[in-house]
């Protein structure tokens, strides 16, 4: 049952959204992240580092493996991650290690809004593009975040397809009650 709920949560993360994205992202692009920091990408990122389970799962669905520099260590934990079995041994798993990230020089680092602020500041001071993704709790906002990540990495069509596939999967898993409950 826990595994089904975990999968349904992730599937719910990818439902369709009211966001409207063109097929391709035009660079340069400036977007405001969850920390209210303007992040400008002058070209499509081809080396993306992920430091949250949400961005780990989305990037694994959107990008070729060679474009991902590392994922968070939690993404390999089968208790929490639905991609644990899909991560190749060659893909590094790391936490928010400032020195290591600076040494790798990714084009973009995706972190969660609860990530360590001083480490984010150090990365930005070193010239690393860090985009903070807001932690959300509704399906609508989760889908917006997926489309946002798709826009950042120029995978808009793939993000929309992922959202659509999840919406279909949710419809298949939906349980409609026989009786309405009174919510007085």
C-alpha positions, -999 to 999 in steps of 0.1 A, spaced: 0 0 0 28 24 9 45 18 -25 12 25 -43 7 58 -24 43 68 -30 39 62 -68 6 80 -68 21 110 -51 48 112 -77 23 106 -105 3 134 -91 33 156 -93 32 155 -130 -5 162 -138 -12 188 -165 -11 225 -157 -25 258 -167 11 269 -174 16 275 -211 50 269 -225 62 271 -261 79 241 -276 114 256 -271 128 278 -245 144 310 -259 177 319 -243 188 340 -226 160 335 -201 157 351 -166 134 334 -141 127 342 -104 132 312 -82 116 304 -48 142 324 -30 131 355 -51 165 354 -68 167 361 -105 185 334 -124 196 341 -159 206 313 -183 223 325 -214 221 292 -231 205 258 -227 221 240 -197 237 207 -208 253 199 -174 226 199 -147 231 190 -111 201 180 -89 200 183 -51 165 173 -43 144 142 -48 118 161 -68 143 175 -93 161 141 -94 130 124 -105 120 151 -130 155 154 -146 157 116 -149 125 117 -169 135 147 -191 172 147 -197 196 122 -212 219 108 -185 250 125 -199 234 159 -192 230 151 -154 262 157 -134 248 142 -102 217 135 -82 209 136 -45 219 106 -25 183 100 -13 173 93 -49 189 58 -46 169 50 -14 141 26 -24 121 36 6 115 70 -8 125 71 -44 106 57 -74 137 60 -95 161 41 -72 162 11 -96 167 34 -127 198 52 -116 230 38 -132 260 31 -110 280 56 -131 258 86 -121 272 103 -90 250 107 -60 259 136 -38 245 160 -13 249 198 -15 287 197 -15 299 232 -24 335 223 -33 325 194 -55 298 213 -73 322 242 -80 348 217 -93 323 202 -117 311 236 -130 275 225 -139 255 249 -160 226 247 -135 221 234 -100 185 227 -89 179 227 -51 148 226 -29 136 256 -10 146 240 23 183 236 11 211 252 31 210 289 23 247 297 30 258 269 7 235 283 -21 251 317 -15 286 302 -18 277 285 -51 262 317 -65 293 337 -53 314 312 -73 294 320 -104 273 288 -104 237 292 -115 215 278 -87 177 277 -91 157 271 -59 125 251 -65 96 259 -41 84 229 -21 47 225 -29 19 204 -16 -8 205 -42 -9 186 -74 -15 218 -94 17 234 -80 37 202 -84 28 201 -121 38 238 -124 72 229 -110 76 201 -135 68 224 -163 91 250 -148 120 225 -148 112 216 -184 114 252 -194 147 258 -176 163 228 -194 145 233 -228 125 201 -225 91 217 -226 75 190 -248 89 162 -227 76 180 -195 42 183 -210 42 147 -220 53 136 -185 25 157 -170 0 142 -194 11 106 -187 8 112 -150 -26 126 -154 -37 96 -173 -22 73 -147 -40 92 -120 -73 88 -138 -67 50 -140 -59 49 -102 -88 72 -92 -113 56 -68 -147 73 -70 -168 68 -39 -203 54 -42 -218 79 -18 -209 115 -12 -201 125 23 -217 154 41 -191 180 50 -211 201 74 
